[in-house]
Amino acid sequence: MIYSVRSKKIIIVMIVFFCVHVILIQEADAYLDPGTGSYVFQVIIAASVAGLYIIKLFWNKIKAFFNNLLKKE
């Protein structure tokens, strides 16, 4: 994707606004049912499996990169 300078500035402003908004939250009155914990656990497991799968897909490239990096000449 090609972004113009204006769209890059808008994206940066949106990211900064989001970070400031998340950091400055004072309190939240919310109810978390038991299903929420189960869902969070499921997301963590899925992200871990996806990460391991990506490493598996690119393992030869990762290995070649470190072999070239540590190669004695």
KAWOJO-V267032 format. One record per residue. N is the residue number from 1. SS is DSSP state (A for helix, B for strand, O for the rest). PHI is phi in radians with two decimals (* if undefined). NEAR is the number of other C-alpha atoms within 8 Angstrom. Layout:
BEGIN
[[N;SS;PHI;NEAR] [N;SS;PHI;NEAR]]
END
This chain:
BEGIN
[[1;O;*;2] [2;O;-1.88;3] [3;O;-1.88;7] [4;O;-1.44;6] [5;A;-1.08;6] [6;A;-1.14;7] [7;A;-1.21;8] [8;A;-1.12;9] [9;A;-1.13;8] [10;A;-1.11;8] [11;A;-1.11;8] [12;A;-1.11;8] [13;A;-1.10;8] [14;A;-1.14;8] [15;A;-1.14;8] [16;A;-1.10;8] [17;A;-1.05;8] [18;A;-1.09;8] [19;A;-1.10;8] [20;A;-1.12;8] [21;A;-1.09;8] [22;A;-1.20;7] [23;A;-1.23;6] [24;O;-1.63;6] [25;O;-1.17;7] [26;O;-1.43;4] [27;O;-2.68;4] [28;O;-2.36;5] [29;O;-1.68;4] [30;O;-2.50;4] [31;O;-1.95;4] [32;O;-1.96;7] [33;O;-1.41;6] [34;A;-1.03;6] [35;A;-1.14;7] [36;A;-1.14;8] [37;A;-1.08;9] [38;A;-1.10;8] [39;A;-1.14;8] [40;A;-1.07;8] [41;A;-1.05;8] [42;A;-1.12;8] [43;A;-1.15;8] [44;A;-1.10;8] [45;A;-1.10;8] [46;A;-1.10;8] [47;A;-1.14;8] [48;A;-1.13;8] [49;A;-1.13;8] [50;A;-1.11;8] [51;A;-1.09;8] [52;A;-1.13;8] [53;A;-1.15;8] [54;A;-1.12;8] [55;A;-1.09;8] [56;A;-1.07;7] [57;A;-1.10;7] [58;O;-1.82;8] [59;A;-1.05;8] [60;A;-1.12;7] [61;A;-1.19;7] [62;A;-1.12;8] [63;A;-1.11;8] [64;A;-1.12;8] [65;A;-1.06;8] [66;A;-1.24;8] [67;A;-1.12;8] [68;A;-1.20;7] [69;A;-1.22;6] [70;A;-1.71;6] [71;O;-1.14;6] [72;O;-1.51;3] [73;O;-1.84;2]]
END
